Amino acid sequence: MHSRILASDDIVTRYSELFVNRRAYTIQSSTPDKEKRRCYYYRPKDHPSLSRAILRNHLEGTITIGLYAINPETQRCKWVAIDADYSDALTDLLKLQWELRQDGVDAALEKSRRGGHLWIFAEQPLLASDCRLYIHSIARRLKVPIKGPALSADKSSRLPLLADGIEVFPKQDRLDPGEFGNAIRGPLGIHRATGKRYWFYGADYNLEDQIAYLCRLKRITEDDISGFVSELAVPEKSPVPAKSARRQFLPNPSRREFSILEHVTGKRHKSGRNYFTRCPSCARQGHDRNGDNLAISITDPRKYRCWAGCTREMIRAALGCPIPTARTHQ
């Protein structure tokens, strides 16, 4: 039996400011499933809107709630949570936490039943698509596995199932009206399957110190995330330069433009606006075991980027198609 922990009005208020981005929520069942012994979550019908009383009950351990990241009216989120529950999960989360800190981003590490959660908070709600792009780019750069589907989006080709890997909440770039997305267990409550309360590292194990610690963390701003993703996003379309502008870089106008898709080998899969495949430069160095470091724009294959940091010159050289000296500034 746990001694009763009381949540003051101030704690409930600060908790709500940190974690609540919309009033939809889920409740974790207190009765485990007979076969899988898991306590599943369901959306309540009697009290569908999240209230201060429900937050207080969660913090005091009477119930356990799940929180949704995206507000579908704005497509924005107040926080990002990275969930890892596999072997060496904490090692990967610590790598991500350190890398985020190099960008000036504070991330709070929370214990969980099988691994941990890494939480990042926003000064103001940020576009979910930008947050996901940023976290996925860091994970790819660090070779941290990302849990993925078994089939491609069009189900025409089978992809390897990454059963072990991080999950990024929000799980969607955007939601249509009436959609909920995926909820994650609200921090600082009691997990119904284990009866344990999982705390954040970095503060004493009581509600007052935990909330104070979270409120001290530097929150990511709109300018921060815009700067991070501006160099990562691969535009769907790009303006076609005027012929006169192209001729100054192409001494021979009849020369066919280089297409990287004709030279990369191995499997590739679609994800969002890009193909992902093995980076030839990484492969030359014995890296890219997952075969997905190289992102290539689907609509404009002239645009490609290695998440591990290989330059265009390195990629072209590894393909045996070095960039001509006159065009290296393109």
N, C-alpha and C positions, 0 to 999 in steps of 0.2 A: 504494500500500500504506500502511495506517495502522500507525504504531508501536503496539505492544501496550500497552494501558492495563490496569493491574491494579487490581482492586477488593478492598480490605481487608475483613476480617470486619465491622468497624464500619460501613463504607459499605453493605454488603449488609444489615445489620440495620436501619440507618436508612432505607434505600430501601424495605425491606419494611414498616416502620412507616408510611411515607408513602403507599404506593401499593397494597399488597396487602390486599384486603378479602375475598377468597375464593381458593380454591386452583385453580379452573378458569382456564385461559389458552389463548392461541393462539400459534402460531409463524408468522412470515412466511417464505414460500418464498424461497429464494435464487435460483430460476430464474424469470425474468419470463414472463408469458403471451405466447405468440408473436404474438397479434393485437393485444392492448391494451397490451402491454409493461408490465404491472403485476405486482407481486409480491403474490400473494394470501396470506391467512392461513388456517390450518387448525388444528383441534384435534388435538393429538398423541394417538396411541393407546398408544404405548410408555411414556410418562411423563405420564399425564393430570393428576397433581397437582403444582402449582407448588412447587418446592423451593428451598433456598438455592443449590444448585449451578446451577440454571437461571437464577436471578436473577444470579448471578455471571457466568455465560456471556453473559447479555444485556448487562450493564454492561461487560464486557471485549470485546464485539463479536463473539463467536463465533456467536451466534444473535440474533434479534430477536423479542421476544414482544409479544403484545397482552394488555391487562388488562381485566377486567370490573369495572364499577362497583358493581353491586348484589349484595348477598348475599341470595339468595331466602329464607333462613331468617328474616331480620329486615326485609327490604325497605329496608335502609339502605345508605348509601355513605360512604366515608371521604373522597372527593374528588368534585369536579365539574370536568369539562373542557369548555371551549367551543372547538370546532374550526371554523376559518374558512380556506377555501382558494380564495378568489375574488378578483377585482380589488378593490382597496381593503380587503382583509381585515384587514391590520394596522391600518389607520386605525380600523376598527370595533372591533377588539380593544382598542386603546388607549382608545377612548371608554368601552367597558365597564369596563376596568380603572380608569379615573379615577372613573367613577360608583360602582363597588364601594367604592373607597377613601372616598368620601363617607359610606358606611354603616359605615366602620371595618373593611371586609373587604379583606385583602391578597390579591392574585392575581398569580401568577407567569406571565410571558409566555415561551413556548418557541417557538423557530423551528420551521418545518416545511418540507416540500418546496415547497409552493405558497402558504403563508401563515403561520399560526401557531396555537398552542393556548394557551388561558388556563386555568390551574389554580388551584382554590380547595381548601383543605384543611380538614378538620373536626377539632375537638378530640376528639369522639367521633362514631361513625357517625350520620348524620342520615337522616331519611326521604327517600327519593328523590323522592317526590311534592312535598314541600315545597321541595326544592332546585330542581326543574324549574320550579315555579310562580314562585319568586323570580327566577331568571335570565330566564325568558321575560317577566316583567313589566318588568324593566329594559330588555331588548332592545326591547320594544314602545314603551316611553317614549322611548327614544333613536332610534327609527326604524331600528334595526338589523334587516336582513332575517333571517328564520328560515326555513330550508329546510323545505318542507312537501310533502305528498303531492299527487298529481294528482287523487285522488278523495276525496270525503267518506267518513266512516267507514261509512255504509250504502251507499255507491256509487250513490246515487240521483241525485246531481248532480255535475257536474264542477267542480273548483276550479282556479284558476291554479296551475301548477307553479312553485314557487320553486326553480329549479335552483341559484341562487346565494344563499347565506345561511348563517348559523351553524348548527351542529349541537351540541346539548347532550348530553353524556354524564354520567349515564345517559340513554338515549333512552326509557326506559319509566318509568312511575310505580311499577310493581310487577311482579314476576315470579311465575309459578306454579311449583310444585315441579318441578325438572328442567329449567327454562328457563335460558338463559344471558344473553339480552339481546345487546347489541352491545359488542364489545371495541374499544379504541383502542390504538394503538401505545404501548408503555411508553416513557416519556421516557429520555433519555441513552443509548439504544442506537444502533446503526448501521442506517439505513434500507437494506434490501437492494437496492432499485431504484436508489438513487443512490450507495450506498457512503459516505454522509456521516453524521456524528454531529451532531444538532441540539441546541444548548445553550440554556439559559435566559438571557435578558437579565438583567443585574444581578449577575453573578458571573464570576470568571475561568473560562476554559474548561478546567477539570479536575474530576474527580469529587469530590474533597475539598471544593473551594470551592463547587461547585454544590449538593451535598447540605447543606453548612453553611448556605448561603443559604436553601434551601427550609425547613430546620428553624427558621430564625429568623422566618419569616413568622407573623403572627398567625393563628391558626386560628379558624374560625367555630364558635360554640357552639350548643347546643340552644336556649338562651334567645335568642340572636341570631336564629336562623332563625324561631323562633316569633313573635318581634316583627315580623319582616319580612313574614311571610305572613298574620298575623292580620288585617291591613287589606286584603289582596288577595283572599283566598279568598271565593268567592261560595257560601254554604251551599246545599246541595241542598234542604233543607227549613227552614222557620222556623215557630215556634209562631204559631198564629192568635190574635190578641188577643181578649180577651173583648169582647162587644158593647158593654158599658157603657164600656169603655176606648176603643173606636173612636168612639163617639158624641161624646166630648168633642172629637174632632178633625174630625168630619164633621157639621156642623150639619144637613145634609140626609141622613139615613141612606139614602134611596132613590137617592142619586146614585151612578152607576156609577164604579168606581175606574179611574184612569188606567192604560192598558196601553201601554207604549212600543212593543211589537211592532206595534201598529196604526198607528204614526206614522212609524217609521223606514222609509226606502226604500232600494232597492239590494239587492245580493246579500248574503246572510249564510250562514255555514257553522258547523257544529257542531265543537266541540273540547272533549272532556271533558264537563264539566257545563254548558258555556256555549255560546251563540251568539256569533259575532263578526261585526260589521258596521261600516259607516262611522259615525263619530261626527258627528252633525249640527253640533255646536259647532266641532269641528276643521275640518269641511268649510267652514263659514262663514268661517274664518280662512285657508282655502287649504291646510290640512294634511290628514293621513291619506290619503296617496296609495295606500297598500295597502288601504285600506277595511276595516280590522279593529281600530280603536282601541277600539271600544265592545264591552264584554262584557256579555251579558244572561243571567241565570240561566234555563235551560231550564224548570225546574220551578216557578220563581217569578219571572216577568218584572218584578215590582215591584223586584227587585234588579238594578241595572245600574251599571256603572263604566267610566269612560274611563281607559285606561292612560296617556294623555298628561296627565291631571290636570284635565280639565274637570269642573266641579262639576255636580251635578244641576240646579241653577238655570240654569246656562249651557246645558245640554243641552235642558231643557224650553223655555227661551226661544228657542233656535234652531229648535225644532220648531213654534213658534207656540202653545205650550201652557204658558204660565208657571205656576209653582206658586202657588196662591193664598196670600196672606199668612198666613192662619190655619193653613196646613199646612206652612210652610217648615221647621218644626222636626221634621217626621216623618222 
